[in-house]
Amino acid sequence: MKYQFERCKEKGKILKIQIDYELVKKELDEADIDLKSTQKSLEEGNYKWTIVQSYYSMFHAFRGLLFSRGFREKSHIYLKHAIEVLFVEMAL
């Protein structure tokens, strides 16, 4: 996993940034909004939309985590690589 992360950094797909806690908060707020919307869609039986909203809730939460470590990604797949290295591998 670390190899993928390092390659993404070398290619400019994951960038080092200054930690901005307002940006972290913004992403976590977006995650919360999407999560609340997910609950409403689930209660209404709108399962396909529930999946989409759940995905974006996780996406924004993960971006908040990434920003808290001083990185920014250029797409969803690069976010995955960064989260794996910065949070999953470090926890093992």
All heavy atoms as an XYZ file, in Angstrom:
780
protein
N       0.826     -1.197      0.000
C       0.000      0.000      0.000
C       0.867      1.256      0.000
O       0.553      2.213     -0.680
C      -0.945     -0.005      1.194
C      -2.090     -0.993      1.082
S      -3.275     -0.840      2.430
C      -2.720     -2.152      3.488
N       1.933      1.229      0.776
C       2.793      2.401      0.864
C       3.410      2.725     -0.494
O       3.565      3.890     -0.855
C       3.876      2.203      1.918
C       4.694      3.453      2.145
C       5.438      3.385      3.454
C       6.289      4.592      3.667
N       5.625      5.736      4.184
N       3.727      1.690     -1.262
C       4.289      1.887     -2.591
C       3.324      2.700     -3.467
O       3.734      3.640     -4.145
C       4.595      0.530     -3.232
C       4.997      0.625     -4.678
C       6.266      1.068     -5.042
C       4.103      0.276     -5.686
C       6.634      1.167     -6.365
C       4.469      0.365     -7.020
C       5.731      0.818     -7.348
O       6.082      0.918     -8.667
N       2.048      2.325     -3.462
C       1.044      3.052     -4.248
C       0.952      4.509     -3.800
O       0.862      5.425     -4.619
C      -0.334      2.388     -4.119
C      -0.465      1.107     -4.869
C      -0.471      1.322     -6.376
O      -0.679      2.416     -6.873
N      -0.222      0.253     -7.104
N       0.958      4.723     -2.502
C       0.882      6.073     -1.945
C       2.067      6.910     -2.414
O       1.900      8.045     -2.867
C       0.834      5.985     -0.414
C       0.805      7.307      0.281
C      -0.303      8.124      0.205
C       1.877      7.737      1.046
C      -0.344      9.348      0.864
C       1.859      8.946      1.710
C       0.730      9.757      1.615
N       3.255      6.347     -2.332
C       4.458      7.075     -2.753
C       4.436      7.367     -4.250
O       4.822      8.456     -4.676
C       5.717      6.286     -2.363
C       5.949      6.195     -0.865
C       6.074      7.549     -0.173
O       6.604      8.498     -0.775
O       5.612      7.653      0.977
N       3.982      6.407     -5.037
C       3.868      6.643     -6.493
C       2.876      7.748     -6.798
O       3.113      8.569     -7.676
C       3.451      5.361     -7.204
C       4.583      4.368     -7.255
C       4.544      3.484     -8.419
N       4.126      4.191     -9.617
C       3.987      3.632    -10.795
N       4.243      2.372    -10.939
N       3.585      4.308    -11.840
N       1.764      7.790     -6.084
C       0.759      8.839     -6.279
C       1.352     10.208     -5.942
O       1.091     11.192     -6.648
C      -0.470      8.569     -5.413
S      -1.413      7.113     -5.911
N       2.141     10.273     -4.885
C       2.794     11.535     -4.525
C       3.773     11.959     -5.611
O       3.801     13.119     -6.008
C       3.493     11.419     -3.172
C       2.521     11.427     -2.012
C       3.118     11.431     -0.619
C       4.570     11.268     -0.458
N       5.029     11.147      0.919
N       4.572     11.007     -6.103
C       5.542     11.306     -7.158
C       4.866     11.828     -8.420
O       5.393     12.717     -9.088
C       6.355     10.050     -7.502
C       7.333      9.632     -6.432
C       7.940      8.263     -6.689
O       7.737      7.686     -7.788
O       8.615      7.746     -5.775
N       3.703     11.287     -8.746
C       2.973     11.690     -9.951
C       2.139     12.958     -9.741
O       1.487     13.423    -10.662
C       2.043     10.559    -10.394
C       2.767      9.340    -10.923
C       1.752      8.299    -11.342
C       2.413      7.097    -11.962
N       1.438      6.101    -12.418
N       2.138     13.486     -8.522
C       1.356     14.681     -8.237
C      -0.131     14.419     -8.051
O      -0.943     15.345     -8.116
N      -0.494     13.180     -7.791
C      -1.904     12.813     -7.585
C      -2.325     12.972     -6.131
O      -3.503     13.079     -5.822
C      -2.167     11.378     -8.044
C      -1.777     11.116     -9.473
C      -2.528     12.002    -10.433
C      -2.191     11.670    -11.872
N      -2.870     12.517    -12.829
N      -1.325     12.946     -5.237
C      -1.534     13.252     -3.824
C      -0.527     14.349     -3.497
O       0.668     14.193     -3.725
C      -1.310     12.024     -2.922
C      -2.345     10.934     -3.235
C      -1.376     12.419     -1.448
C      -2.117      9.624     -2.509
N      -1.039     15.448     -2.986
C      -0.203     16.621     -2.740
C      -0.087     16.918     -1.260
O      -1.058     16.764     -0.508
C      -0.807     17.840     -3.441
C      -1.094     17.696     -4.929
C      -1.893     18.879     -5.427
C       0.188     17.535     -5.706
N       1.075     17.359     -0.854
C       1.280     17.823      0.518
C       0.742     19.249      0.591
O       1.023     20.068     -0.285
C       2.776     17.781      0.866
C       3.075     18.107      2.301
C       2.661     16.979      3.211
C       3.072     17.294      4.638
N       2.170     16.747      5.616
N      -0.070     19.533      1.599
C      -0.638     20.863      1.794
C      -0.461     21.268      3.255
O      -0.182     20.430      4.113
C      -2.143     20.928      1.425
C      -2.970     19.987      2.328
C      -2.356     20.627     -0.049
C      -4.467     20.149      2.207
N      -0.652     22.531      3.510
C      -0.654     23.002      4.887
C      -1.966     22.570      5.542
O      -3.027     22.651      4.913
C      -0.518     24.518      4.929
C      -0.377     25.071      6.320
C      -0.014     26.549      6.294
O       0.223     27.130      5.250
N       0.020     27.151      7.461
N      -1.895     22.107      6.768
C      -3.108     21.691      7.471
C      -3.986     22.920      7.708
O      -3.536     23.931      8.226
C      -2.772     20.997      8.800
C      -2.008     19.702      8.518
C      -4.043     20.706      9.591
C      -1.485     19.010      9.755
N      -5.233     22.795      7.275
C      -6.217     23.870      7.402
C      -7.440     23.272      8.109
O      -8.215     22.533      7.506
C      -6.577     24.406      6.017
C      -7.625     25.496      6.028
O      -8.258     25.727      7.089
O      -7.829     26.118      4.975
N      -7.595     23.582      9.381
C      -8.668     22.964     10.159
C     -10.055     23.428      9.730
O     -11.035     22.712      9.928
C      -8.433     23.162     11.657
C      -7.251     22.345     12.122
C      -6.035     22.936     12.403
C      -7.339     20.959     12.208
C      -4.938     22.170     12.791
C      -6.254     20.189     12.586
C      -5.055     20.805     12.872
O      -3.975     20.032     13.243
N     -10.154     24.578      9.080
C     -11.443     25.007      8.521
C     -11.841     24.074      7.377
O     -13.012     23.736      7.222
C     -11.365     26.460      8.034
C     -11.350     27.472      9.156
C     -12.623     27.438      9.998
O     -13.733     27.339      9.426
O     -12.514     27.518     11.238
N     -10.861     23.674      6.578
C     -11.110     22.735      5.488
C     -11.499     21.361      6.040
O     -12.417     20.714      5.523
C      -9.859     22.635      4.611
C      -9.982     21.993      3.252
C     -11.063     22.655      2.405
C      -8.639     22.079      2.532
N     -10.845     20.936      7.090
C     -11.194     19.669      7.742
C     -12.641     19.730      8.230
O     -13.447     18.834      7.959
C     -10.242     19.362      8.929
C     -10.716     18.142      9.711
C      -8.809     19.181      8.437
N     -12.982     20.809      8.923
C     -14.344     20.982      9.445
C     -15.374     20.993      8.317
O     -16.436     20.382      8.435
C     -14.445     22.260     10.269
C     -15.814     22.462     10.895
C     -15.886     23.721     11.708
C     -17.222     23.996     12.342
N     -18.400     23.435     11.746
N     -15.065     21.688      7.237
C     -15.988     21.760      6.092
C     -16.284     20.358      5.561
O     -17.447     20.018      5.305
C     -15.386     22.618      4.989
C     -16.206     22.697      3.732
C     -15.477     23.532      2.676
C     -16.180     23.468      1.356
N     -15.752     22.393      0.489
N     -15.255     19.540      5.404
C     -15.459     18.186      4.898
C     -16.264     17.337      5.880
O     -17.151     16.585      5.469
C     -14.117     17.516      4.592
C     -13.415     18.079      3.395
C     -14.179     17.908      2.086
O     -14.879     16.887      1.895
O     -14.068     18.804      1.234
N     -15.974     17.459      7.164
C     -16.721     16.679      8.158
C     -18.173     17.137      8.245
O     -19.080     16.312      8.436
C     -16.028     16.750      9.513
C     -14.635     16.112      9.560
C     -14.034     16.253     10.952
C     -14.672     14.663      9.111
N     -18.410     18.427      8.072
C     -19.791     18.936      8.027
C     -20.537     18.364      6.821
O     -21.703     17.971      6.922
C     -19.811     20.461      7.989
C     -19.423     21.103      9.307
O     -19.393     20.395     10.347
O     -19.134     22.319      9.304
N     -19.862     18.314      5.668
C     -20.466     17.730      4.467
C     -20.783     16.248      4.695
O     -21.838     15.762      4.280
C     -19.540     17.880      3.261
C     -19.463     19.281      2.702
C     -20.767     19.745      2.086
O     -21.467     18.936      1.431
O     -21.100     20.923      2.260
N     -19.866     15.548      5.349
C     -20.094     14.131      5.649
C     -21.327     13.967      6.530
O     -22.148     13.071      6.298
C     -18.868     13.534      6.333
N     -21.475     14.838      7.499
C     -22.624     14.782      8.405
C     -23.930     15.058      7.663
O     -24.928     14.362      7.868
C     -22.427     15.787      9.546
C     -23.484     15.657     10.613
O     -23.737     14.524     11.078
O     -24.080     16.694     10.979
N     -23.921     16.040      6.788
C     -25.122     16.362      6.000
C     -25.516     15.162      5.144
O     -26.692     14.783      5.090
C     -24.873     17.613      5.127
C     -24.798     18.861      6.002
C     -25.959     17.757      4.055
C     -24.247     20.092      5.285
N     -24.524     14.575      4.467
C     -24.815     13.416      3.619
C     -25.322     12.238      4.446
O     -26.229     11.521      4.015
C     -23.577     13.005      2.821
C     -23.262     13.965      1.694
O     -24.160     14.717      1.283
O     -22.108     13.965      1.233
N     -24.757     12.036      5.621
C     -25.194     10.932      6.475
C     -26.648     11.128      6.918
O     -27.440     10.180      6.905
C     -24.276     10.804      7.691
C     -24.530      9.609      8.600
C     -24.397      8.297      7.830
C     -23.573      9.649      9.777
N     -26.999     12.338      7.277
C     -28.395     12.627      7.673
C     -29.345     12.424      6.499
O     -30.451     11.902      6.668
C     -28.500     14.032      8.238
C     -27.872     14.133      9.617
C     -27.868     15.544     10.150
C     -27.218     15.547     11.528
N     -26.806     16.864     11.947
N     -28.914     12.824      5.309
C     -29.727     12.609      4.111
C     -29.893     11.121      3.832
O     -30.951     10.673      3.387
C     -29.090     13.294      2.899
O     -29.061     14.687      3.072
N     -28.837     10.368      4.101
C     -28.871      8.915      3.909
C     -29.965      8.289      4.767
O     -30.739      7.445      4.303
C     -27.503      8.299      4.269
O     -26.526      8.829      3.390
C     -27.519      6.801      4.176
N     -30.030      8.708      6.007
C     -31.025      8.158      6.931
C     -32.440      8.419      6.420
O     -33.291      7.531      6.431
C     -30.846      8.745      8.331
C     -31.767      8.148      9.365
C     -31.528      6.665      9.583
O     -30.408      6.199      9.578
N     -32.602      5.916      9.753
N     -32.673      9.635      5.931
C     -34.004      9.987      5.410
C     -34.333      9.138      4.180
O     -35.444      8.619      4.068
C     -34.047     11.475      5.064
C     -35.393     11.942      4.612
C     -35.424     13.430      4.353
C     -36.815     13.815      3.890
N     -36.873     15.137      3.348
N     -33.386      8.986      3.275
C     -33.615      8.181      2.075
C     -33.888      6.729      2.433
O     -34.741      6.073      1.820
C     -32.414      8.271      1.134
O     -32.277      9.573      0.628
N     -33.163      6.218      3.416
C     -33.368      4.843      3.860
C     -34.780      4.657      4.410
O     -35.471      3.687      4.068
C     -32.319      4.473      4.920
C     -32.335      3.045      5.428
C     -32.075      2.058      4.295
C     -31.302      2.877      6.541
N     -35.214      5.594      5.235
C     -36.564      5.521      5.803
C     -37.637      5.581      4.721
O     -38.707      4.989      4.863
C     -36.770      6.658      6.806
C     -35.967      6.486      8.079
C     -35.921      7.746      8.937
O     -36.538      8.773      8.572
O     -35.246      7.700      9.988
N     -37.343      6.287      3.623
C     -38.291      6.405      2.510
C     -38.214      5.222      1.555
O     -38.978      5.150      0.595
C     -38.032      7.706      1.746
C     -38.340      8.947      2.561
C     -37.881     10.241      1.891
O     -37.205     10.187      0.836
O     -38.208     11.306      2.439
N     -37.277      4.303      1.800
C     -37.138      3.136      0.938
C     -36.421      3.422     -0.369
O     -36.468      2.616     -1.297
N     -35.745      4.544     -0.440
C     -35.009      4.919     -1.647
C     -33.583      4.372     -1.529
O     -32.628      5.108     -1.280
C     -35.021      6.451     -1.800
C     -34.559      6.899     -3.156
O     -34.023      6.126     -3.934
N     -34.779      8.175     -3.438
N     -33.445      3.060     -1.736
C     -32.198      2.363     -1.425
C     -31.035      2.735     -2.351
O     -29.906      2.845     -1.891
C     -32.432      0.856     -1.424
C     -33.524      0.480     -0.446
C     -34.706     -0.105     -0.879
C     -33.385      0.757      0.917
C     -35.705     -0.428      0.019
C     -34.383      0.440      1.816
C     -35.543     -0.148      1.364
O     -36.536     -0.450      2.251
N     -31.310      2.924     -3.618
C     -30.235      3.289     -4.536
C     -29.629      4.645     -4.134
O     -28.417      4.797     -4.074
C     -30.760      3.335     -5.970
C     -29.679      3.586     -6.996
C     -30.247      3.515     -8.400
C     -29.170      3.763     -9.426
N     -29.700      3.701    -10.785
N     -30.479      5.605     -3.841
C     -29.999      6.926     -3.441
C     -29.313      6.852     -2.072
O     -28.350      7.569     -1.813
C     -31.139      7.922     -3.439
C     -30.705      9.342     -3.282
C     -31.113     10.211     -2.320
C     -29.772     10.074     -4.092
N     -30.503     11.429     -2.485
C     -29.664     11.370     -3.570
C     -29.001      9.745     -5.213
C     -28.834     12.340     -4.116
C     -28.172     10.712     -5.763
C     -28.101     11.988     -5.215
N     -29.762      5.962     -1.205
C     -29.128      5.749      0.091
C     -27.668      5.326     -0.088
O     -26.782      5.815      0.618
C     -29.890      4.671      0.895
O     -31.216      5.123      1.129
C     -29.216      4.375      2.213
N     -27.428      4.451     -1.053
C     -26.057      3.987     -1.320
C     -25.182      5.145     -1.787
O     -24.057      5.319     -1.320
C     -26.073      2.843     -2.346
C     -26.733      1.609     -1.734
C     -24.665      2.526     -2.834
C     -27.078      0.529     -2.741
N     -25.705      5.947     -2.701
C     -24.939      7.093     -3.222
C     -24.615      8.077     -2.100
O     -23.471      8.528     -1.951
C     -25.716      7.793     -4.358
C     -25.035      9.090     -4.767
C     -25.876      6.865     -5.552
N     -25.603      8.397     -1.295
C     -25.381      9.337     -0.191
C     -24.419      8.770      0.842
O     -23.592      9.505      1.392
C     -26.718      9.697      0.462
C     -27.590     10.535     -0.439
C     -29.013     10.630      0.076
O     -29.622      9.631      0.467
N     -29.549     11.844      0.085
N     -24.502      7.483      1.102
C     -23.577      6.846      2.048
C     -22.148      6.940      1.535
O     -21.217      7.236      2.298
C     -23.935      5.371      2.247
O     -25.211      5.241      2.811
N     -21.986      6.681      0.252
C     -20.650      6.772     -0.349
C     -20.078      8.175     -0.174
O     -18.927      8.344      0.244
C     -20.712      6.412     -1.837
C     -19.384      6.596     -2.528
C     -18.435      5.584     -2.513
C     -19.073      7.796     -3.164
C     -17.203      5.761     -3.121
C     -17.844      7.970     -3.777
C     -16.917      6.959     -3.750
O     -15.701      7.136     -4.344
N     -20.878      9.183     -0.480
C     -20.370     10.550     -0.367
C     -20.154     10.983      1.074
O     -19.263     11.785      1.357
C     -21.242     11.530     -1.159
C     -20.797     11.518     -2.593
C     -21.455     10.748     -3.538
C     -19.660     12.220     -2.987
C     -21.002     10.692     -4.843
C     -19.206     12.166     -4.288
C     -19.878     11.412     -5.213
O     -19.415     11.341     -6.493
N     -20.906     10.442      1.989
C     -20.647     10.715      3.398
C     -19.270     10.189      3.785
O     -18.468     10.889      4.419
C     -21.721     10.074      4.277
O     -21.452     10.316      5.636
N     -18.960      8.961      3.366
C     -17.642      8.386      3.647
C     -16.546      9.161      2.918
O     -15.485      9.422      3.486
C     -17.607      6.914      3.238
C     -18.462      6.030      4.117
S     -18.322      4.262      3.723
C     -18.960      4.213      2.065
N     -16.810      9.522      1.674
C     -15.838     10.278      0.882
C     -15.441     11.568      1.593
O     -14.253     11.870      1.761
C     -16.420     10.571     -0.503
C     -15.598     11.514     -1.329
C     -14.421     11.103     -1.917
C     -16.017     12.825     -1.520
C     -13.656     11.971     -2.689
C     -15.266     13.701     -2.281
C     -14.079     13.277     -2.869
N     -16.429     12.327      2.041
C     -16.126     13.597      2.710
C     -15.441     13.373      4.061
O     -14.538     14.129      4.433
C     -17.395     14.438      2.882
C     -17.867     15.039      1.597
N     -17.167     16.013      0.925
C     -18.963     14.795      0.849
C     -17.807     16.344     -0.175
N     -18.913     15.606     -0.247
N     -15.838     12.338      4.782
C     -15.174     12.037      6.054
C     -13.712     11.673      5.816
O     -12.817     12.156      6.529
C     -15.899     10.891      6.760
N     -13.449     10.854      4.802
C     -12.075     10.481      4.477
C     -11.250     11.681      4.018
O     -10.077     11.800      4.354
C     -12.043      9.387      3.412
C     -12.463      8.031      3.903
C     -12.985      7.108      3.026
C     -12.344      7.671      5.238
C     -13.369      5.842      3.462
C     -12.719      6.423      5.685
C     -13.235      5.500      4.790
N     -11.876     12.579      3.251
C     -11.152     13.790      2.834
C     -10.786     14.628      4.063
O      -9.693     15.180      4.139
C     -11.996     14.635      1.884
C     -11.994     14.095      0.478
C     -12.595     15.075     -0.479
N     -11.482     15.835     -1.061
C     -11.605     17.021     -1.601
N     -12.769     17.622     -1.626
N     -10.567     17.629     -2.121
N     -11.705     14.729      5.008
C     -11.406     15.459      6.236
C     -10.214     14.856      6.964
O      -9.334     15.560      7.448
N     -10.187     13.524      7.036
C      -9.051     12.843      7.656
C      -7.756     13.142      6.903
O      -6.726     13.441      7.509
C      -9.286     11.331      7.680
C     -10.292     10.803      8.685
C     -10.544      9.321      8.444
C      -9.807     11.039     10.102
N      -7.816     13.062      5.582
C      -6.634     13.315      4.767
C      -6.131     14.741      4.962
O      -4.935     14.971      5.154
C      -6.957     13.055      3.294
C      -5.787     13.080      2.327
C      -4.764     12.009      2.677
C      -6.297     12.892      0.905
N      -7.034     15.699      4.950
C      -6.655     17.097      5.155
C      -6.039     17.301      6.529
O      -5.135     18.118      6.703
C      -7.854     18.028      4.999
C      -8.415     18.094      3.598
C      -9.689     18.576      3.388
C      -7.692     17.678      2.492
C     -10.225     18.667      2.111
C      -8.212     17.752      1.211
C      -9.487     18.246      1.019
N      -6.510     16.537      7.519
C      -5.976     16.677      8.879
C      -4.521     16.218      8.973
O      -3.821     16.572      9.917
C      -6.835     15.906      9.881
O      -6.579     14.511      9.821
N      -4.070     15.449      7.992
C      -2.681     14.989      7.945
C      -1.837     15.821      6.962
O      -0.674     15.521      6.744
C      -2.612     13.519      7.537
C      -3.162     12.572      8.573
C      -2.208     12.425      9.772
N      -2.793     11.663     10.836
C      -2.676     10.355     10.972
N      -1.992      9.647     10.107
N      -3.254      9.749     11.990
N      -2.480     16.823      6.353
C      -1.738     17.710      5.461
C      -1.550     17.181      4.054
O      -0.534     17.456      3.417
N      -2.559     16.480      3.543
C      -2.515     15.987      2.160
C      -3.826     16.295      1.461
O      -4.865     16.431      2.097
C      -2.272     14.469      2.113
C      -0.889     14.067      2.506
C      -0.618     13.650      3.796
C       0.154     14.112      1.593
C       0.655     13.278      4.180
C       1.436     13.741      1.954
C       1.692     13.330      3.244
N      -3.761     16.362      0.141
C      -4.942     16.543     -0.706
C      -4.796     15.594     -1.888
O      -3.710     15.432     -2.423
C      -5.024     17.988     -1.193
C      -6.120     18.197     -2.207
C      -6.231     19.659     -2.621
N      -7.635     19.983     -2.519
C      -8.147     20.983     -1.849
N      -7.366     21.823     -1.222
N      -9.436     21.191     -1.821
N      -5.898     14.987     -2.295
C      -5.874     14.019     -3.396
C      -6.498     14.624     -4.657
O      -7.210     15.609     -4.592
C      -6.635     12.763     -2.988
C      -8.118     12.770     -3.272
C      -8.923     13.852     -2.575
O      -8.501     14.381     -1.538
O     -10.011     14.172     -3.075
N      -6.221     13.990     -5.787
C      -6.766     14.467     -7.060
C      -7.911     13.605     -7.576
O      -8.494     13.931     -8.596
C      -5.656     14.546     -8.106
C      -4.593     15.556     -7.775
C      -4.556     16.613     -8.809
C      -3.513     17.642     -8.439
N      -3.161     18.469     -9.553
N      -8.231     12.507     -6.924
C      -9.408     11.717     -7.300
C      -9.727     10.711     -6.195
O      -8.952     10.523     -5.266
C      -9.192     10.989     -8.633
O      -8.505      9.779     -8.435
N     -10.853     10.064     -6.354
C     -11.330      9.124     -5.337
C     -10.352      7.976     -5.116
O     -10.128      7.579     -3.975
C     -12.697      8.570     -5.743
C     -13.765      9.600     -5.767
N     -15.030      9.349     -5.304
C     -13.784     10.886     -6.192
C     -15.782     10.429     -5.443
N     -15.044     11.374     -5.993
N      -9.778      7.433     -6.181
C      -8.869      6.292     -6.020
C      -7.607      6.690     -5.254
O      -7.086      5.913     -4.461
C      -8.525      5.631     -7.382
C      -7.795      4.301     -7.165
C      -7.688      6.550     -8.256
C      -8.600      3.228     -6.501
N      -7.133      7.895     -5.459
C      -5.939      8.348     -4.736
C      -6.256      8.579     -3.266
O      -5.406      8.378     -2.402
C      -5.345      9.596     -5.392
C      -5.049      9.387     -6.856
C      -5.608     10.199     -7.823
C      -4.231      8.337     -7.273
C      -5.351      9.992     -9.177
C      -3.976      8.113     -8.615
C      -4.540      8.948     -9.564
O      -4.281      8.725    -10.891
N      -7.475      8.976     -2.997
C      -7.918      9.125     -1.608
C      -7.837      7.766     -0.906
O      -7.367      7.677      0.229
C      -9.344      9.677     -1.572
C      -9.979      9.860     -0.210
C      -9.186     10.823      0.655
C     -11.420     10.353     -0.372
N      -8.265      6.730     -1.586
C      -8.208      5.377     -1.028
C      -6.772      5.006     -0.648
O      -6.528      4.528      0.456
C      -8.756      4.373     -2.036
C      -8.608      2.917     -1.637
C      -8.927      2.017     -2.825
C      -8.643      0.573     -2.570
N      -7.251      0.212     -2.455
N      -5.835      5.231     -1.559
C      -4.435      4.892     -1.279
C      -3.909      5.671     -0.066
O      -3.206      5.114      0.772
C      -3.555      5.177     -2.495
C      -3.855      4.321     -3.680
N      -4.012      2.956     -3.611
C      -4.031      4.638     -4.987
C      -4.266      2.466     -4.813
N      -4.282      3.472     -5.666
N      -4.248      6.932      0.006
C      -3.763      7.772      1.112
C      -4.348      7.321      2.448
O      -3.624      7.211      3.446
C      -4.099      9.233      0.848
N      -5.634      7.035      2.489
C      -6.282      6.599      3.733
C      -5.685      5.276      4.197
O      -5.419      5.080      5.387
C      -7.810      6.502      3.556
C      -8.422      7.893      3.377
C      -8.460      5.769      4.725
C      -8.271      8.831      4.574
N      -5.458      4.359      3.259
C      -4.875      3.071      3.620
C      -3.537      3.244      4.318
O      -3.266      2.611      5.337
C      -4.689      2.201      2.370
C      -5.955      1.626      1.829
C      -5.755      0.876      0.533
O      -4.742      1.085     -0.161
O      -6.642      0.066      0.203
N      -2.692      4.100      3.785
C      -1.347      4.281      4.346
C      -1.368      5.122      5.616
O      -0.768      4.753      6.617
C      -0.394      4.894      3.290
C       0.906      5.328      3.931
C      -0.142      3.888      2.183
N      -2.071      6.233      5.577
C      -2.013      7.176      6.695
C      -2.840      6.747      7.907
O      -2.553      7.178      9.028
C      -2.463      8.562      6.235
C      -1.587      9.210      5.172
C      -2.231     10.478      4.660
C      -0.198      9.493      5.730
N      -3.842      5.902      7.702
C      -4.693      5.537      8.820
C      -4.783      4.028      9.060
O      -4.792      3.601     10.215
C      -6.101      6.134      8.636
C      -6.093      7.631      8.744
C      -5.941      8.410      7.622
C      -6.177      8.243      9.977
C      -5.898      9.794      7.709
C      -6.127      9.630     10.088
C      -5.981     10.399      8.947
N      -4.839      3.215      8.028
C      -4.970      1.786      8.218
C      -3.630      1.151      8.578
O      -3.518      0.488      9.609
C      -5.590      1.099      6.975
C      -5.653     -0.412      7.173
C      -6.968      1.672      6.683
N      -2.629      1.362      7.749
C      -1.315      0.765      8.023
C      -0.729      1.258      9.332
O      -0.101      0.499     10.050
C      -0.326      1.062      6.883
C      -0.523      0.179      5.678
C       0.553      0.362      4.630
O       1.491      1.148      4.822
O       0.438     -0.298      3.582
N      -0.923      2.515      9.642
C      -0.373      3.060     10.888
C      -1.029      2.454     12.115
O      -0.440      2.424     13.182
C      -0.501      4.577     10.910
C       0.405      5.265      9.935
S       0.272      7.029     10.153
C       1.904      7.534      9.672
N      -2.244      1.966     11.962
C      -2.975      1.373     13.083
C      -2.570     -0.083     13.326
O      -2.867     -0.637     14.375
C      -4.464      1.473     12.843
N      -1.932     -0.691     12.341
C      -1.575     -2.119     12.470
C      -0.329     -2.318     13.295
O       0.526     -1.580     13.451
C      -1.387     -2.734     11.078
C      -2.624     -2.716     10.197
C      -2.295     -3.306      8.827
C      -3.761     -3.521     10.832
